[in-house]
Each structure stands twice: as structure tokens, then as C-alpha cells.
Amino acid sequence: MRNINICESCEDCCSKSELFKILSKAETDILNSERYEVHFRAGENIVKQGTILTHLTNIVKGFAKVYIEGHGNKNLLLDLTGPNILFGGQGLFSDGRNHYTITALEESIVCFINTENFKAVLRSNTDFAEKYFSHLNHRTIFVYNKLIGLTQKQMHGRMADALIYMSDKVYKSLDFEIPIGRQDLADMTAMSKDSAIRILKELEKDGFANFDGKKVSIKNMEGLCNLSENG
């Protein structure tokens, strides 16, 4: 982990969150004040659950996993994320803490934005505030839907959900390479590692997808969708 500086100003950044594109130059300058960038290697924590929330994070380059650290060293992997997604809002107006851990899955560059400066811009620009809270609401709905799937579906349905999500939302392709291991995939689907491996083998045997190491090739998306709906 090391500090770098690839952007002189948020105004010139081409990798910033869509939220920031409606700000005036003066408001952008406020966010740029006390902003800094950090380079992370694969496996390093970008944000640690339970720490004080001093900055919001925006991944400029790279890929990361977002997860909740539970009891007994068990994690719940919430999301895989790339650039232009703003994180840290859940504790911004509540307890001032980070409520999840974000870990780099590959070399990543992350922009850290001072929370007090961010609050100042929220208070001065109602359009920005509305879009920001809309962003938070969509993230909350995403978590609600994920919890429904994890608590009400069988293991095959949960694994189908994970594969569909990675194909449709993360990689936008039927063929992709996931940067996480089988344990992370188990954490993403709320099952043991052994169960996750067994379900993947059964899905491959039944012709839903092929798995070669971390390479995934979806062969029957319609069947996976049916499995998700009825799982």
C-alpha cells in the first residue's frame, strides 16, 4: 500500500463516480481538498469493518470484494466491485463507522474523500444529495434481495444467483474469469467450501456451465435463471 497521485483534481478525473458529475467547480474543489489516492496490492484491505469512517472510497482502477465479517471467522461476501462505485455511506450519518471490509482482488488505485467535505457538499447541493441517497437506497435494495435469496433458496438456487450476477452485472459476458477462490464463492452463497465445490460440479454435470479453475463459461443461462427462480 502506498500513496500516489494520478489525478490533480476531481474535476479532471475520468474514473470518478457518476454522482460527482453534477457538481460545480467550487463544489468539486471542496471534495478535492484533503482528498488522496492510495495504491493497493491484491489481498490488501482498502477498508476495514469497525474502523472509524473518516473518508468515503471510490475505486479508480482495479477490482475488490466487499464483505461483512461475521462470528467465528465466517464472512458474508456482499459484492464484487470495480471502478466508479462510492462506498462508506452507511455510517456517515449514524455511528461514524465502516460496516464492511473491502479487500483488493488485484492491484487497485483508490480515491479517499474526506467525509466532512462530502457532508458540506451534500448540504449545499440538493440535487447531489438526492442522487446520493438514491444511490444508497439502491445499494440497500440490493442487499435486501441478496438476503432473501440466501435465506429462502436452496444451495443450487443460491449458486445460480451468484453465477447470474457475475455474468450479467459484473462481467457482462457468458465467459469470464472470477478473481475469487472457492472459499469466497462459498462466502458469497452462504454455504461451506465443500458444499460450494459440490454444487459447482453438479451444475457442470447438468450442463449449466463449465468451470476450469477460475474460468467460467455459462452454457445454459435460461436453465440457470429457472434454477434461480425455483431454487
C-alpha positions as CSV (number, residue, x, y, z in Angstrom):
1,M,0.0,0.0,0.0
2,R,1.4,3.4,-1.0
3,N,0.2,6.9,-1.6
4,I,0.2,8.1,-5.2
5,N,-1.3,11.0,-7.1
6,I,-2.7,10.2,-10.6
7,C,-5.3,13.0,-10.6
8,E,-4.5,16.6,-9.7
9,S,-8.2,17.3,-9.3
10,C,-11.6,15.5,-9.2
11,E,-12.7,17.9,-12.0
12,D,-10.2,16.2,-14.4
13,C,-10.8,12.7,-13.3
14,C,-12.3,10.3,-15.8
15,S,-12.8,7.5,-13.3
16,K,-14.9,9.3,-10.7
17,S,-18.4,8.2,-9.6
18,E,-21.3,9.3,-11.7
19,L,-22.6,11.2,-8.6
20,F,-19.8,13.8,-8.9
21,K,-20.5,14.8,-12.5
22,I,-23.3,17.1,-11.5
23,L,-21.2,19.2,-9.1
24,S,-20.0,22.7,-9.8
25,K,-16.3,23.5,-9.9
26,A,-16.5,25.1,-6.5
27,E,-18.1,22.0,-5.0
28,T,-15.7,19.8,-6.8
29,D,-12.8,21.8,-5.3
30,I,-14.3,21.2,-1.8
31,L,-14.2,17.4,-2.4
32,N,-10.7,17.7,-3.9
33,S,-9.5,19.3,-0.7
34,E,-7.9,16.7,1.6
35,R,-8.5,14.0,-1.0
36,Y,-5.8,11.5,-1.6
37,E,-5.2,8.3,-3.6
38,V,-3.6,5.0,-2.5
39,H,-2.3,2.1,-4.5
40,F,-3.2,-1.4,-3.0
41,R,-1.8,-4.8,-3.9
42,A,-4.0,-7.8,-4.3
43,G,-5.1,-9.1,-0.8
44,E,-4.7,-5.8,1.0
45,N,-7.6,-4.3,2.9
46,I,-8.9,-1.0,1.4
47,V,-11.4,-0.5,4.2
48,K,-11.7,-2.5,7.5
49,Q,-15.0,-3.2,9.1
50,G,-15.4,-1.5,12.5
51,T,-12.9,1.3,11.9
52,I,-13.7,5.0,12.1
53,L,-15.2,6.4,8.9
54,T,-13.0,9.3,8.0
55,H,-13.2,9.0,4.2
56,L,-15.5,7.7,1.6
57,T,-13.8,5.5,-1.0
58,N,-14.1,5.4,-4.8
59,I,-12.1,2.7,-6.7
60,V,-10.4,4.5,-9.6
61,K,-8.7,1.4,-11.1
62,G,-8.9,-2.3,-10.1
63,F,-11.3,-4.8,-8.6
64,A,-12.3,-5.6,-5.0
65,K,-14.6,-7.7,-2.8
66,V,-17.0,-6.2,-0.3
67,Y,-17.9,-8.4,2.7
68,I,-19.3,-8.5,6.2
69,E,-17.1,-10.1,8.8
70,G,-19.3,-12.3,11.0
71,H,-18.8,-14.5,14.0
72,G,-16.4,-17.5,14.1
73,N,-14.3,-16.1,11.2
74,K,-17.2,-16.5,8.8
75,N,-17.8,-13.9,6.2
76,L,-20.7,-12.9,4.0
77,L,-19.5,-11.7,0.7
78,L,-21.9,-9.0,-0.5
79,D,-20.4,-7.8,-3.8
80,L,-17.6,-7.7,-6.3
81,T,-16.9,-4.2,-7.4
82,G,-14.8,-2.3,-9.9
83,P,-14.3,1.5,-10.5
84,N,-16.8,4.3,-10.0
85,I,-18.8,3.0,-7.1
86,L,-18.8,5.1,-4.0
87,F,-18.6,3.3,-0.6
88,G,-18.8,4.3,3.0
89,G,-22.2,5.9,3.3
90,Q,-23.9,3.6,5.8
91,G,-22.1,5.1,8.8
92,L,-21.9,8.6,7.5
93,F,-24.9,10.0,9.4
94,S,-25.2,7.2,12.1
95,D,-22.3,5.9,14.1
96,G,-19.3,7.1,12.0
97,R,-18.0,3.5,11.5
98,N,-17.3,1.3,8.5
99,H,-19.8,-1.5,8.4
100,Y,-18.0,-3.8,6.0
101,T,-14.5,-4.7,4.8
102,I,-13.3,-4.0,1.2
103,T,-10.3,-6.1,0.0
104,A,-8.4,-5.6,-3.2
105,L,-8.6,-8.6,-5.5
106,E,-6.0,-7.2,-7.9
107,E,-3.7,-4.1,-8.0
108,S,-6.0,-1.2,-7.4
109,I,-6.0,2.6,-7.1
110,V,-8.5,4.0,-4.6
111,C,-9.5,7.6,-4.1
112,F,-10.3,8.6,-0.5
113,I,-12.7,11.6,0.1
114,N,-12.9,13.4,3.4
115,T,-16.3,12.8,5.0
116,E,-16.7,16.3,6.4
117,N,-16.0,17.8,3.0
118,F,-18.5,15.4,1.5
119,K,-21.2,16.4,4.0
120,A,-20.6,20.0,3.2
121,V,-21.3,19.4,-0.5
122,L,-24.4,17.4,0.3
123,R,-25.8,20.3,2.3
124,S,-25.1,22.8,-0.4
125,N,-26.4,20.9,-3.4
126,T,-29.8,19.3,-3.1
127,D,-29.7,17.6,-6.5
128,F,-26.4,15.9,-5.4
129,A,-27.9,14.9,-2.1
130,E,-30.9,13.4,-3.8
131,K,-28.8,11.4,-6.2
132,Y,-26.5,10.2,-3.3
133,F,-29.4,9.0,-1.2
134,S,-30.9,7.3,-4.3
135,H,-27.5,5.5,-4.7
136,L,-27.7,4.4,-1.0
137,N,-31.2,3.2,-1.5
138,H,-30.3,1.1,-4.5
139,R,-27.4,-0.4,-2.5
140,T,-29.8,-1.2,0.3
141,I,-32.4,-2.9,-2.0
142,F,-29.5,-4.9,-3.5
143,V,-28.6,-6.2,0.0
144,Y,-32.3,-6.9,0.8
145,N,-32.7,-9.0,-2.4
146,K,-29.5,-10.9,-1.6
147,L,-30.7,-11.7,1.9
148,I,-34.0,-13.1,0.5
149,G,-32.0,-15.3,-1.8
150,L,-29.6,-16.5,0.9
151,T,-32.3,-17.3,3.4
152,Q,-35.1,-18.7,1.2
153,K,-33.3,-20.6,-1.6
154,Q,-31.7,-24.0,-1.7
155,M,-28.0,-24.2,-2.4
156,H,-28.4,-24.7,-6.2
157,G,-30.5,-21.6,-6.4
158,R,-28.0,-19.6,-4.4
159,M,-25.1,-20.6,-6.6
160,A,-27.2,-19.9,-9.7
161,D,-27.8,-16.4,-8.3
162,A,-24.1,-15.8,-7.9
163,L,-23.2,-17.0,-11.4
164,I,-26.0,-15.0,-13.0
165,Y,-25.0,-11.9,-11.1
166,M,-21.3,-12.2,-12.1
167,S,-22.3,-12.8,-15.7
168,D,-24.9,-10.1,-16.0
169,K,-23.8,-7.4,-13.7
170,V,-20.1,-7.7,-13.1
171,Y,-18.5,-9.1,-16.3
172,K,-21.4,-8.7,-18.8
173,S,-20.4,-11.9,-20.6
174,L,-21.2,-15.6,-20.6
175,D,-17.5,-16.3,-20.4
176,F,-15.4,-14.7,-17.6
177,E,-12.7,-15.4,-15.1
178,I,-13.5,-14.8,-11.4
179,P,-10.8,-13.4,-9.3
180,I,-12.0,-15.1,-6.1
181,G,-11.4,-18.6,-4.8
182,R,-13.8,-21.3,-3.9
183,Q,-14.0,-20.1,-0.2
184,D,-15.0,-16.6,-1.4
185,L,-17.6,-18.2,-3.6
186,A,-18.9,-20.1,-0.6
187,D,-19.0,-16.9,1.4
188,M,-21.0,-15.3,-1.4
189,T,-23.6,-18.1,-1.4
190,A,-23.7,-18.7,2.4
191,M,-22.5,-22.3,2.3
192,S,-19.4,-24.3,3.2
193,K,-16.5,-24.5,0.8
194,D,-17.1,-28.3,0.3
195,S,-20.8,-27.6,-0.4
196,A,-19.9,-24.9,-2.9
197,I,-17.4,-27.2,-4.7
198,R,-20.0,-30.0,-4.8
199,I,-22.8,-27.7,-6.2
200,L,-20.4,-26.4,-8.9
201,K,-19.6,-30.0,-10.0
202,E,-23.3,-30.8,-10.2
203,L,-24.1,-27.7,-12.2
204,E,-21.3,-28.6,-14.6
205,K,-22.5,-32.2,-14.9
206,D,-26.1,-31.0,-15.6
207,G,-24.8,-28.7,-18.4
208,F,-25.4,-25.3,-16.9
209,A,-21.8,-24.2,-17.0
210,N,-18.2,-25.2,-17.4
211,F,-15.6,-24.5,-14.8
212,D,-11.9,-24.6,-15.5
213,G,-10.0,-23.2,-12.5
214,K,-11.3,-19.6,-12.2
215,K,-12.6,-19.6,-15.8
216,V,-16.4,-19.9,-16.1
217,S,-18.4,-20.5,-19.2
218,I,-22.2,-20.3,-18.9
219,K,-23.8,-22.8,-21.2
220,N,-27.4,-22.6,-20.2
221,M,-28.4,-19.2,-18.9
222,E,-32.1,-19.9,-19.3
223,G,-31.7,-23.0,-17.2
224,L,-29.7,-21.1,-14.5
225,C,-32.5,-18.4,-14.4
226,N,-35.1,-21.2,-13.9
227,L,-33.0,-22.7,-11.2
228,S,-32.7,-19.3,-9.5
229,E,-36.4,-18.7,-9.6
230,N,-37.3,-22.1,-8.4
231,G,-34.3,-22.7,-6.1
